[in-house]
Amino acid sequence: MDQDFDYDTAFSRTLGWITHTEQQILKGKRVAIAGLGGVGGGHALMLARLGIGAFHIADFDHFDLANMNRQAGAFVSTITKPKCAVIKSMLLDINPEAEIKDFPQGVDGDNLDAFLEDVDLFIDGLDFFVLDIRRALFARARALAIPAITVAPLGLGASLLTFMPDSLSFDRYFRFSPTKTDEASRQNETAAQTKNYVRFMIGLAPAALHRSALVDQSHVDFSKKAGPSTPMACGMASALLGAEA
């Protein structure tokens, strides 16, 4: 730990917008962030600068050149490096006293409870096309009475949704098709998944105000799990996330 680091001094410039008591409350909070790419890494750094004291972070991916336009941990020096390790290092560079539990293998059914253990807030930073584990995380967070936030970067803006333990559930809000396990249903899995992607997009932005900013629709391809993104939208998403958190 850096002997020159002092928590109260490091985050003192936030005081005035929040009280000293509230700052100490933030210091004692633990957040879980799944996905550290397009928005998740930015979310982590935003909350670290807000003075959050403990993090669970998860991502199995490595940085590559195509991440450069938007991801907080993407630099020439971090290409091929694990996202989890890079963001953890950046968090500790902001607050050496932060308690960080990392999940470099990502989140799955085996470690989902460990990822959400003793967490005060779950934050969704997963890729748009990762629906199965996202749904499982939101469902488990609800069962554990943990508030959950997702913020989608869309065009030049962002869309924020917060799910409280006693509010409409994540699955009910988006009206996702139930997960099917029988063989007959598996044959139609691709069509059902595509329908769920559409429902997810509609639920994130019902008015679709971002569509007017899309100048080339050929870069949106659900079958290839591809879509465009901007640094402005990702930065705005993290700003909204910080305020809501």
Contacts in CASP RR format, 6 or more apart in sequence:
PFRMAT RR
TARGET T0000
AUTHOR 0000-0000-0000
METHOD contacts of the structure
MODEL  1
MDQDFDYDTAFSRTLGWITHTEQQILKGKRVAIAGLGGVGGGHALMLARL
GIGAFHIADFDHFDLANMNRQAGAFVSTITKPKCAVIKSMLLDINPEAEI
KDFPQGVDGDNLDAFLEDVDLFIDGLDFFVLDIRRALFARARALAIPAIT
VAPLGLGASLLTFMPDSLSFDRYFRFSPTKTDEASRQNETAAQTKNYVRF
MIGLAPAALHRSALVDQSHVDFSKKAGPSTPMACGMASALLGAEA
1 96 0 8 1.000
1 97 0 8 1.000
2 96 0 8 1.000
5 95 0 8 1.000
5 96 0 8 1.000
5 97 0 8 1.000
7 27 0 8 1.000
7 51 0 8 1.000
7 95 0 8 1.000
7 97 0 8 1.000
8 23 0 8 1.000
10 51 0 8 1.000
10 95 0 8 1.000
11 23 0 8 1.000
11 49 0 8 1.000
11 50 0 8 1.000
11 51 0 8 1.000
14 23 0 8 1.000
14 50 0 8 1.000
14 51 0 8 1.000
15 23 0 8 1.000
18 26 0 8 1.000
23 51 0 8 1.000
26 50 0 8 1.000
26 51 0 8 1.000
26 52 0 8 1.000
26 53 0 8 1.000
27 51 0 8 1.000
27 52 0 8 1.000
27 53 0 8 1.000
28 52 0 8 1.000
28 53 0 8 1.000
28 54 0 8 1.000
29 52 0 8 1.000
29 53 0 8 1.000
29 54 0 8 1.000
29 120 0 8 1.000
29 121 0 8 1.000
30 52 0 8 1.000
30 53 0 8 1.000
30 54 0 8 1.000
30 55 0 8 1.000
30 56 0 8 1.000
30 99 0 8 1.000
30 118 0 8 1.000
30 119 0 8 1.000
30 120 0 8 1.000
30 121 0 8 1.000
31 47 0 8 1.000
31 52 0 8 1.000
31 54 0 8 1.000
31 55 0 8 1.000
31 56 0 8 1.000
31 119 0 8 1.000
31 120 0 8 1.000
31 121 0 8 1.000
31 122 0 8 1.000
31 123 0 8 1.000
31 245 0 8 1.000
32 55 0 8 1.000
32 56 0 8 1.000
32 57 0 8 1.000
32 58 0 8 1.000
32 115 0 8 1.000
32 116 0 8 1.000
32 119 0 8 1.000
32 121 0 8 1.000
32 122 0 8 1.000
32 123 0 8 1.000
33 40 0 8 1.000
33 41 0 8 1.000
33 43 0 8 1.000
33 44 0 8 1.000
33 47 0 8 1.000
33 55 0 8 1.000
33 56 0 8 1.000
33 57 0 8 1.000
33 58 0 8 1.000
33 123 0 8 1.000
33 125 0 8 1.000
34 58 0 8 1.000
34 59 0 8 1.000
34 106 0 8 1.000
34 107 0 8 1.000
34 115 0 8 1.000
34 122 0 8 1.000
34 123 0 8 1.000
34 124 0 8 1.000
34 125 0 8 1.000
34 126 0 8 1.000
34 133 0 8 1.000
34 134 0 8 1.000
34 137 0 8 1.000
35 41 0 8 1.000
35 57 0 8 1.000
35 58 0 8 1.000
35 59 0 8 1.000
35 83 0 8 1.000
35 106 0 8 1.000
35 125 0 8 1.000
35 126 0 8 1.000
35 127 0 8 1.000
36 44 0 8 1.000
36 57 0 8 1.000
36 58 0 8 1.000
36 59 0 8 1.000
36 61 0 8 1.000
36 73 0 8 1.000
36 83 0 8 1.000
36 84 0 8 1.000
36 86 0 8 1.000
36 87 0 8 1.000
36 125 0 8 1.000
37 59 0 8 1.000
37 61 0 8 1.000
37 67 0 8 1.000
37 71 0 8 1.000
37 72 0 8 1.000
37 73 0 8 1.000
37 83 0 8 1.000
37 125 0 8 1.000
37 127 0 8 1.000
38 67 0 8 1.000
38 70 0 8 1.000
38 71 0 8 1.000
38 72 0 8 1.000
38 125 0 8 1.000
38 153 0 8 1.000
38 229 0 8 1.000
38 234 0 8 1.000
39 125 0 8 1.000
39 151 0 8 1.000
39 153 0 8 1.000
39 234 0 8 1.000
39 235 0 8 1.000
39 237 0 8 1.000
39 238 0 8 1.000
39 241 0 8 1.000
40 72 0 8 1.000
40 123 0 8 1.000
40 125 0 8 1.000
40 238 0 8 1.000
41 71 0 8 1.000
41 72 0 8 1.000
41 73 0 8 1.000
41 83 0 8 1.000
41 87 0 8 1.000
41 125 0 8 1.000
41 238 0 8 1.000
42 72 0 8 1.000
42 234 0 8 1.000
42 235 0 8 1.000
42 238 0 8 1.000
43 123 0 8 1.000
43 125 0 8 1.000
43 151 0 8 1.000
43 237 0 8 1.000
43 238 0 8 1.000
43 241 0 8 1.000
43 242 0 8 1.000
44 55 0 8 1.000
44 57 0 8 1.000
44 72 0 8 1.000
44 87 0 8 1.000
44 90 0 8 1.000
44 91 0 8 1.000
45 72 0 8 1.000
45 87 0 8 1.000
45 90 0 8 1.000
45 91 0 8 1.000
45 94 0 8 1.000
45 238 0 8 1.000
46 238 0 8 1.000
46 239 0 8 1.000
46 241 0 8 1.000
46 242 0 8 1.000
47 55 0 8 1.000
47 123 0 8 1.000
47 241 0 8 1.000
47 242 0 8 1.000
47 245 0 8 1.000
48 55 0 8 1.000
48 90 0 8 1.000
48 91 0 8 1.000
48 94 0 8 1.000
48 95 0 8 1.000
48 98 0 8 1.000
49 94 0 8 1.000
50 242 0 8 1.000
50 245 0 8 1.000
51 95 0 8 1.000
52 98 0 8 1.000
52 245 0 8 1.000
53 95 0 8 1.000
53 97 0 8 1.000
53 98 0 8 1.000
53 99 0 8 1.000
54 98 0 8 1.000
54 99 0 8 1.000
54 100 0 8 1.000
54 101 0 8 1.000
55 91 0 8 1.000
55 98 0 8 1.000
55 99 0 8 1.000
55 100 0 8 1.000
55 101 0 8 1.000
56 100 0 8 1.000
56 101 0 8 1.000
56 102 0 8 1.000
56 103 0 8 1.000
56 115 0 8 1.000
56 116 0 8 1.000
56 117 0 8 1.000
56 119 0 8 1.000
57 84 0 8 1.000
57 87 0 8 1.000
57 88 0 8 1.000
57 91 0 8 1.000
57 100 0 8 1.000
57 101 0 8 1.000
57 102 0 8 1.000
57 103 0 8 1.000
58 84 0 8 1.000
58 102 0 8 1.000
58 103 0 8 1.000
58 104 0 8 1.000
58 106 0 8 1.000
58 107 0 8 1.000
58 115 0 8 1.000
59 82 0 8 1.000
59 83 0 8 1.000
59 84 0 8 1.000
59 87 0 8 1.000
59 103 0 8 1.000
59 104 0 8 1.000
59 106 0 8 1.000
60 84 0 8 1.000
60 104 0 8 1.000
60 105 0 8 1.000
60 106 0 8 1.000
61 82 0 8 1.000
61 83 0 8 1.000
62 80 0 8 1.000
62 81 0 8 1.000
62 82 0 8 1.000
62 83 0 8 1.000
63 71 0 8 1.000
63 73 0 8 1.000
63 74 0 8 1.000
63 75 0 8 1.000
63 78 0 8 1.000
63 79 0 8 1.000
63 80 0 8 1.000
63 81 0 8 1.000
63 83 0 8 1.000
63 86 0 8 1.000
64 79 0 8 1.000
64 80 0 8 1.000
65 79 0 8 1.000
67 73 0 8 1.000
67 74 0 8 1.000
68 74 0 8 1.000
68 75 0 8 1.000
69 229 0 8 1.000
69 230 0 8 1.000
69 231 0 8 1.000
70 153 0 8 1.000
70 229 0 8 1.000
70 230 0 8 1.000
70 231 0 8 1.000
70 233 0 8 1.000
70 234 0 8 1.000
71 83 0 8 1.000
71 234 0 8 1.000
72 87 0 8 1.000
72 90 0 8 1.000
72 234 0 8 1.000
72 238 0 8 1.000
73 83 0 8 1.000
73 86 0 8 1.000
73 87 0 8 1.000
73 90 0 8 1.000
78 86 0 8 1.000
82 104 0 8 1.000
84 102 0 8 1.000
84 103 0 8 1.000
84 104 0 8 1.000
84 106 0 8 1.000
85 102 0 8 1.000
85 104 0 8 1.000
88 100 0 8 1.000
88 102 0 8 1.000
91 98 0 8 1.000
91 100 0 8 1.000
92 98 0 8 1.000
92 100 0 8 1.000
103 111 0 8 1.000
103 114 0 8 1.000
103 115 0 8 1.000
105 111 0 8 1.000
107 115 0 8 1.000
107 133 0 8 1.000
107 137 0 8 1.000
108 133 0 8 1.000
109 133 0 8 1.000
109 136 0 8 1.000
112 133 0 8 1.000
112 136 0 8 1.000
112 137 0 8 1.000
112 140 0 8 1.000
113 140 0 8 1.000
115 137 0 8 1.000
116 122 0 8 1.000
116 137 0 8 1.000
116 140 0 8 1.000
116 141 0 8 1.000
116 144 0 8 1.000
116 146 0 8 1.000
119 141 0 8 1.000
119 144 0 8 1.000
119 146 0 8 1.000
120 146 0 8 1.000
120 147 0 8 1.000
121 146 0 8 1.000
121 147 0 8 1.000
121 148 0 8 1.000
121 149 0 8 1.000
121 245 0 8 1.000
122 137 0 8 1.000
122 138 0 8 1.000
122 141 0 8 1.000
122 146 0 8 1.000
122 147 0 8 1.000
122 148 0 8 1.000
122 149 0 8 1.000
123 148 0 8 1.000
123 149 0 8 1.000
123 150 0 8 1.000
123 241 0 8 1.000
123 245 0 8 1.000
124 134 0 8 1.000
124 137 0 8 1.000
124 138 0 8 1.000
124 148 0 8 1.000
124 149 0 8 1.000
124 150 0 8 1.000
124 151 0 8 1.000
125 150 0 8 1.000
126 133 0 8 1.000
126 134 0 8 1.000
127 225 0 8 1.000
128 152 0 8 1.000
128 197 0 8 1.000
128 200 0 8 1.000
128 201 0 8 1.000
128 227 0 8 1.000
129 197 0 8 1.000
129 222 0 8 1.000
129 225 0 8 1.000
131 176 0 8 1.000
131 193 0 8 1.000
131 196 0 8 1.000
131 197 0 8 1.000
131 200 0 8 1.000
132 179 0 8 1.000
135 170 0 8 1.000
135 171 0 8 1.000
135 176 0 8 1.000
135 179 0 8 1.000
137 148 0 8 1.000
138 148 0 8 1.000
138 163 0 8 1.000
138 169 0 8 1.000
138 170 0 8 1.000
138 171 0 8 1.000
139 169 0 8 1.000
139 170 0 8 1.000
139 171 0 8 1.000
141 147 0 8 1.000
141 148 0 8 1.000
141 163 0 8 1.000
142 148 0 8 1.000
142 163 0 8 1.000
142 165 0 8 1.000
142 169 0 8 1.000
142 170 0 8 1.000
145 165 0 8 1.000
146 165 0 8 1.000
147 162 0 8 1.000
147 163 0 8 1.000
147 164 0 8 1.000
147 165 0 8 1.000
148 162 0 8 1.000
148 163 0 8 1.000
148 170 0 8 1.000
149 160 0 8 1.000
149 161 0 8 1.000
149 162 0 8 1.000
149 163 0 8 1.000
149 241 0 8 1.000
149 244 0 8 1.000
149 245 0 8 1.000
150 160 0 8 1.000
150 161 0 8 1.000
150 163 0 8 1.000
150 204 0 8 1.000
151 158 0 8 1.000
151 159 0 8 1.000
151 160 0 8 1.000
151 161 0 8 1.000
151 237 0 8 1.000
151 238 0 8 1.000
151 240 0 8 1.000
151 241 0 8 1.000
151 244 0 8 1.000
152 158 0 8 1.000
152 159 0 8 1.000
152 204 0 8 1.000
152 205 0 8 1.000
152 237 0 8 1.000
153 229 0 8 1.000
153 230 0 8 1.000
153 233 0 8 1.000
153 234 0 8 1.000
153 235 0 8 1.000
153 236 0 8 1.000
153 237 0 8 1.000
154 204 0 8 1.000
154 205 0 8 1.000
154 210 0 8 1.000
154 233 0 8 1.000
155 210 0 8 1.000
155 213 0 8 1.000
155 214 0 8 1.000
155 228 0 8 1.000
155 229 0 8 1.000
155 230 0 8 1.000
155 232 0 8 1.000
155 233 0 8 1.000
156 210 0 8 1.000
156 213 0 8 1.000
156 230 0 8 1.000
156 232 0 8 1.000
156 233 0 8 1.000
157 210 0 8 1.000
157 232 0 8 1.000
157 233 0 8 1.000
157 236 0 8 1.000
157 237 0 8 1.000
158 233 0 8 1.000
158 235 0 8 1.000
158 236 0 8 1.000
158 237 0 8 1.000
158 240 0 8 1.000
159 204 0 8 1.000
159 205 0 8 1.000
160 237 0 8 1.000
160 240 0 8 1.000
160 241 0 8 1.000
160 244 0 8 1.000
161 173 0 8 1.000
161 203 0 8 1.000
161 204 0 8 1.000
162 244 0 8 1.000
163 169 0 8 1.000
163 170 0 8 1.000
163 173 0 8 1.000
173 203 0 8 1.000
174 196 0 8 1.000
174 199 0 8 1.000
174 200 0 8 1.000
174 203 0 8 1.000
175 199 0 8 1.000
176 196 0 8 1.000
176 199 0 8 1.000
176 200 0 8 1.000
177 192 0 8 1.000
177 195 0 8 1.000
177 196 0 8 1.000
180 186 0 8 1.000
180 188 0 8 1.000
180 189 0 8 1.000
180 192 0 8 1.000
185 192 0 8 1.000
194 222 0 8 1.000
194 223 0 8 1.000
197 222 0 8 1.000
198 222 0 8 1.000
202 208 0 8 1.000
214 220 0 8 1.000
214 228 0 8 1.000
219 226 0 8 1.000
219 227 0 8 1.000
219 228 0 8 1.000
220 226 0 8 1.000
220 227 0 8 1.000
220 228 0 8 1.000
221 227 0 8 1.000
END
